[in-house]
Amino acid sequence: MGEGPAGSSGGDKGLSMSVFQTLRLAWADADLRARIIFVLGMFAVYALGIHVQVPIPGIRPEDLTEQLKSNPYFNLINMFGGGALKRLSIFALGLNPYITASIILQILTQANPKWKIEMREGGEYARRAQNKRTRLLSIVLCVAQGWGFLQMIMANLPSRAAFTPFVMFTVLLFWTAGAMFVLWLGEQISERGIGNGVSLMIFAGIIISLPNTVQLLYQGVRDHQTSIFSVLTLLVLFLVTTWTIVFFTVAQRRIPVQHMRRVQGTRQVGGQTSYLPLSVNMAGVIPIIFAISLIYLPQQFGSYAPGTKFQEIMNTVNTYINPGDPTALLWQIVIASIMFSALIFFFTYFYTAIQYNVDDIADNLKRGGSFIPGVRPGKQTSDFLNGVISRITVVGAAFLAVVSLIQFLAPRITGTTARISVIGGSTLLIMVSVALETMRQIEANLLMKRYNA
């Protein structure tokens, strides 16, 4: 795929300038200032669209929020979508269908030798074909997930009289169009703005939800439902998690690379030593996004057939793979945490294998007359890099698993509700990672302009 749900790179993760200095220099540059303003403009369009409601006769968003406030799946989708679902907005589906489609297509590409070769050798044409397949599958999933949301909504309402076939068709049509429009906004940001557009749209949804999260926390303290100690515990957890995320996001293993001396004309070039930076968190936030999308699928499938044996089976499956299930017992939460962590590890290794082909890296070093000191060029270099990346990926996957579990375990640790505690864990990781990645791209643009000047 040309663009994933969240960008990641194995390059240098650090920032050579401070955030404020980078923003000040970017704002002084006319081109970068225009790009930043464009991104903010797309955010404004997204924020406006969240408040555009799809009208359903006899249904008020306030009643829906009250009915579904204890549903963890509803709360999580709401958090990622900036509260669009609880408002019955045209953007209610957000980027969830696209993310799920990306998961399916990436797995199918690795399983299909023809697609795999096409993606490796096809260049821009192959990426466009993959993007087209992803969009078509996203439309199908928009209908499927929209239908699931409608079933979930109807199951929590006393009467279904308002949901006539025409109303349901209209709602699904608006939701599908809204989801594809959000994807289009992200693509416009990637093309005309700065940063990964899809990642920034997810980032924007979380940021828009933060004021409501803070308001819920304040109301809980005011109504004596949440203690001051719980708030302080949540704050400490927030700060520690943020520091840990920044530390692991910028952490990297630098492998020294020696460049051979070459004669060009009358000059000798090369002979210098540089570094091949391998990030500890190579896969970024993608494994968490993929894993969260999967653990809520049983609950969504069960909502297609409310009150049936199938829904009971899906709810049982959900209990054993979803650490955030409020009805689960302690031993079930332990099993669910293990299963969820296994998904994180799988997707971390899977995505790292897609992004980093050690054979290609070894061949490029050999062709460029470069080598790793103490390691022979060719297969030995490939085996060495494969071993290093495998060990680093274990640490990165463990970090992602711990951070993502905080989101589900924080309500039990802090004594707050799930709607408040989603401020931690994966949502916090997405915010920090996307912010750092965007700042790196801005800094790279500044350095390139300074070099060209």
N, C-alpha and C positions, 0 to 999 in steps of 0.2 A: 504494500500500500504506500501511496505517496505521503500520507499523513495519518498518523495514529491518533488516538484519543488524547494522548499526552506525550509531549516530546521528551526525549532522553538522548543522551549522547555519552559516549565513553571518553570524550576529550577532557581537557582541563576544566574542572568544575569551579575553580576559584575565580574571584573577582579581583583584578589588579587595582581597581579604584573603588572608593567608597560609593555607597548608593546615592548619596546626595550629590557628590561630585559628578557621577555618571549622568544623573537626571539633569543637573544644571548644564552640563556640556551638550547633552542631547537636545535640551530645549533651546539652546543657543544656535543649533544647527537647523537651518530652514527645512531640509528634507526630513530629518528625524522628527522635528516638531510636528510636521504635517502628518507623519505616520502615527505618532502618538495620539494626536487629536482625532485621527480617523478611528483608531481603536476605541477611544473614549466615546466617539459618536456611535459606534456599533453597540457598545455597552448600553448607551442611552436608549437605543432602539429596542434592545433586548429587555431592559427594565420596563419600558413602556408596554411592550407586548405582554409581559407577565400579568399586567393589570387589565388586559382585554379579555373579558369573560365570554366563553361560549354559552349562550343562553339555553337553559334547559327548563321548560315550564314546570313550576312548582318546586324547584330545587334552589335553595340558597346556599352559597359557599360557607356561611357561618354554621349552618346546621351540619354540613358535611364535615367540617373541621372538628366539631364536637363529637361526631359519631366515630371518626377515624383517628382521633388523637392518640389512642393507645396502640395503633397498628405500626410496628417498627418499619415495615416496608414502606408504608405511606410516608412516614416521617423522614426516612432516608431519601426517597425520591424527591420529597418536598425540599429537603435541604440542598440537594444537588441542583434542583431546578429553580431556586430562588423563591419558593413558595407558590409556584405556578399551579401545581396540582390541587392544592387546597382552595385556590381561587377559581378552579375550573377554567383556567386560562387556555388560550389557543396554543400556548407553549407547554402545556401540561406534560407531554411526553419528553420534552427536552431532547437531550442527545442520547438517551438510553437505547433506543432502537439502533442508532448508528454504532454505539459501543458494542452492543451484542452482535451486530452484523460483522464488525471488525474482528471479534473473537472467532466467529464461525469461519470467516474467509481466511484468516491467517492459519487456522488449524487445517482447513481443507487444502490450502496451498502447500503446506508441508507434506500432506498425505497424498497429494496428486503430483506425480513426477513431472507431468507435462507443464502444469502451472508453475512448479518450482523452478524448472529450467527457464521458463518464459520470464519469470520475475528476475532471475539472475542475469539473463542475457538480453532481455527485450528492451531495456532502457526505459525511456519516457513513454513509449507506446504501451509497454506492459503495465506500467504504473497507472496509466489512464484506463486501461481495460479493467484492472483490479478495482480502481475507484468506481467505475461504472457498475461492476458487479456488486460492490458494497452498497452503493446507493439503491440499487434495485432491491436487494435483500432488506435494506433499511425500511423501504416502503412497505414490504410484506410484514416486517416485524412491527411497524407502526400500527397496522391494523390489528395484529395479534395482541400486542401489549395494550393498545387502546381498548380492545374488547375486554381484556382482563381487568383494566381499571374500572370500566363500566360495571362489570359483574361485581367487583369489590364494592363499588359505591352502592349498587342496588341491594346488595346483601346487608347493608347497614342502614337501610331506609325502611320505614314502615310500609310504604306503598311503592309499587313499581308502575303505577298508571301513567306517570309522566314519560316513561321510557318506551315510547312507541317505536316501531321499526324505522320510521322516517327520522325521528329525533336521534336515534342511535346512529343511523347512517350519517346524519349531518354532523354530529359530534365527532365521529371517527374521521370524517373528511376534513374538518377544521383542525383536529389534532395532528393528522398526518401532514397537512400543509404547514402547520406551525412547526413541527419537528424538522421538516426539510428546510424551512426558512431559517431556523436556528443554525442548521448545518451550513447553509449558504452564507450566513453572517460570519461563521468561523472561517470559511474558505476565503471570504473577502478580506478578513484580517490577515490571513497568511499571505495573500497576494499583494495587498495594498497597505497593510499596516506593518507591525513588527511582532515577531513571536509566532508560536504555533496557535492558529486560530481556534481549533477545537479545544485545546487545553485552556485557552483564555476564556472561552465561553463557559466551560465548567467552573473555572475560577470565578467568573462574574456571578454565576448562580449562587455559589457558596457565600461570596461577599454580600450579595443582596439579602441573604438569609440571616446574616449575623445580627443586625439590629433586632430582629424578632426573637432570636435566641437570647440576647441580652435582656430584652423585655420580659421573656418568660422567667429568666433567672431572678430578675427584680421582683416580679409578681410573686414568685415562690417565697422569697424572703419576706415580702410585705405581708403575705397571707399566712406566714409562719408554717408554710409547707416545706420550706428549705431552710436549714440552719446556717448561721454564719460560718460555722466550722466546715460545712459542706462546700460553701462558696470558696473559702480559703484553700481547701483541699483541691478543688477544681482548678483554682488559679495556679497553685503550685504544680499540679499535674500538667497544666497548659504550658507553663514556662519550661519545665523540665523536658516535656515532649518537643517543644519548639527548638530548644538547644540541641537535643539529640538528633532531630531531623536535619538541622543545618550542618551539624558535625558530620553525619554520615553522607549527606548529599555532596559535600565538597571533598570528602575523604577520597583518596586515590592511591593506588600503588604505581609508582613511577619506575619503569624498567629502562635502564640505560641502553642507549643504542649508539654504537660507534660507526661513524661514516668514513669510508675509505678515501684516501687521497686520490684525486684524479687530475690529470693535466689537461687544461683547456687553453689552447693557444700557447702563450708563454707563461701562463699562471697555473699555480697548483691550488685546487679547491678541495674542500672536504677535510677529512681528518679531524673533524670536531665530534663532540659527544652531545647528544640530545637525549630526550626522554620520551618513552611511549607511555602516556598516562592511561591507566585503567581505573575507572571509577569503581568504588565499592558498591554503589547503588547503580549498576549499569542499566537496569530495566526501568528506572524511574518509578512512576506511580502506576504504570500499566498493569502489573500483576495484581495490585489491590483492586483496581477498577474491574478487571476481568473476574476476579474471585467474588467480589460483592455482587456483580451481575448474575453469577451462577447460583450463589447460595439462596437468592430470593426467587429463583425460577420455580421451585416446587410450590411455594405459596401462591405465585401468580398463576401457575397451571391449575392449582386447586380452586382458584377463584372462578375459573371457567365453568365449574359445575358445583355451585354452592349447595350444601346440604346433602351431598351424595357420598358414597363410599370412597370414590376417587379423591374427593377433597380430604377425607380423613387420612388416606394413605399419604397424600402430598404433605399434609400438616405433620404427620409422623416423620417423614423424611426431612422436613424443614427443621424439626427439633434436633436432629442428629447432625446437621451440617451448618446450622445458623447459631453462632454463639450469642446472638442478641435476642433469641426467643424468650419473651418474658414468662412463658408458661413452663419452661424447661427446669428440671431439677439440677442439682449441683453436678452429679455425675454425668448427666446429659450435656451440660455446658462444657465439661472437660472433654468429652468425645467430640462435640461440635468444634471446640477450639482446635483440637488436633486435626480434624478434617479440614477446617478452614486454613490452618497453617500449611497443610499438605498441598492445598490448592495454590497458596502463595508460592511455595517452593517450586511447584510444577511450572507455573506461568513465568516465574523468574528465570528458571533454566531455559524454558521454551523460548521466551522472548530474547534472552541473551544469545542463544544459539542462532536465532534469526538475524540479529543485528551484527554479530561478530563472527566472521568466518576466519578462523586462525590460519587456514591454508592460504587464503588470499593475502593476509597480512604478512605471512612468512615469505610468500612469493614476491610481494612488493618490496620487502626489505632486501631480498636477494638481488632482484633486478636493479635496485637503486644502489647496489654496492655497499649496503649497510648490514650490520650484524649485531647481535647481542653478545657482549663479552663473555667468553667461556661457553658459548653455545654455537654449534656448527650451523651454518645456513641450511635452509631446506626443511626436511622432515623433523630434525631435532629441534629446530626453532618452533615449528608448529606444535610439537609435543610439549615443549616448555611452556609456550603461551597457553595451550589448552589446560595444562595443570594449574598455572597461575590463575586463569580466569575461573576455573572450577572452584578453587579454594576461596577466591574473592566472592563468588556468587553465593556460597554457603553463608558467609557473613552478611551479605546484602539481603538475602532472602530471610534470614533470621531477624534482621532489623525490620524489614517490612512486615513480617508476621507479628512481631511484638507491637509495633506502632499501630497496625490495623486492629489488633485485638483490644487495644485501649478503648476504642470507640464502643465496643460491646460490653466491656467489663467496667468502664467508668461509672455507669449508674449504680452498680453494686459497691464500688469503692467510695464514691463521693456521696451517695445517698440522694442524688438528683435524678430527674426523669431522663428518659432516653432522648427526648426532644432537645434537652439542654446539653447533654453529654456528647452529642454528635459534633460539637465544636472541636473535639479532639480526634486523635487517630487519623484515619484516612483523609478526612476533610482537611485537617491541618497539614498533613503531608502534601496534599495536592496544592494547597495555597502556597506553601513555602517553596515547593519544587518548581511550580509554574512561575512564581515571582523571580526566583533565582535564574531560571532558564531565560526568561524574558530580559532580565538585566544583563545577562551574559551576551545575548544577541545585540542589545543596544550598545554595550561596550565594544563588541567586535566590530560593529559598524563605525564607531568612533575611531577605533584604532586603524581601521582600513582607510578611512578618509584622511587620517593624519599621515599615514604611510604614503598614500597616493599624492598628497600635497607636497 
